[in-house]
């Protein structure tokens, strides 16, 4: 088997195609979740906390001559800083993101359980049962 044929067989397998679709949908879903966190959840948290939910520019100077009140980018240029505020902000964003995803998965699972609990149509009778019923009906006539 040639290399091209092997590659085509590999690329067309169901698992590879499913993975590609999952990655594409996952990227789009990630943008939706980022928007939910950034545009819906964080403004509410900022309103509750009085606008202090962004700690990105908080740092400790470890070495160097950093002027007071400098932004994190300027502080990094002027010396060695421990950017603990950025870590706190990213951690809070992760926790909020995880909570939103948990709620979404929980809602999807609830819908799936409701769908599974719905009564399904009974399966059609077996072929031999249908044949026996026809024989019975013919004998009755």
Secondary structure, 3 states (H helix, E strand, C coil): CCHHHHHHHHHHCHHHHHHHHHHHHHHHHHHHHHHHHHHHHHHHHHHHHCCCCCCCCCCEEEEECCCCCCCHHHHHHHEEEECHHHHHHHHHHHHHHHHHHHHHHHHHHHHHHHHHHCCCCCCCCCHHHHHHHHHHHHHHC
